[in-house]
Amino acid sequence: MITSKLTSKAQTTIPQPVRAALKLRDGDEIAYVIADDHVVISKATSPAAEDPFATFGEWDSEADRKAYAGL
């Protein structure tokens, strides 16, 4: 079992074996799933990594669709 301590500011360091297993690097986001009495931690995937067009979602409003409908 791998453990780490919680600081008074509710912070902890992710142990190196966990960082290595998840291939975490500076700036990576971490996802937490709470299930009953335990938490599953994983490397978060960005929407852009799953869908290359997800970054264009900010231009996908009803107003945008109306404005560009004739193009």
N, C-alpha and C positions, 0 to 999 in steps of 0.2 A: 504494500500500500504506500502511496506517495502522499505526503501531507505538506501543508504550508500554514503559517500563522497569519491571523488577522490582526491588523494594526488598530490603533485607537480611532483611526479615520475610516475604518471598515475597508481597508485596502489589503491586498495580498500580492505576492509574487507568484506567477505561474511557474512551477518547477521546470527545470530544463528538460527532463525526460518527457514532460507533457508538451512543452513547446516543440520539441523535436518530433514527437509523434504526430502532432497536428500541423507540422511545418509552418509554425507561426513566425512572422517577421515583424519588424517595427511597423506600426501603423495598421496592422491587421485588426479586424473586428472579431469579437468572440460572441457566439450565440449561446444562450442558456435555455434549457428546457426543464421546467420544474415538473416532476412526476412524483406524486405522493411525498415520500420522505427523502428523496434524493434529487440531485440536479445533474443533468447531462450537459457537458460543455463541448462545444465544437467550434471549428473555424467557420465564421459566418461567410456565406457566399454573397457577393454583391449581385444585384439584379442584372447589371451590365455583363457580368461574367456568364450568367445563364442565358441572357437574351441581349445580343449586341445592339438591338434597337430600343432597349429599355431606357437608355439615356435620353431618348427623344420624347419620352412621356410627358414632359413639361409642355410640349406643343400639341397635345392631344386632347384639347378641351372641345366642348360643343361649339364655342365661338370660333376656334381655329378651323374646325371642320366646315363650318358655314363660310368662313372667309376664304378658304382655299378650295371649295367644292368645284368651282369652275375651272380650275387649272388642269 
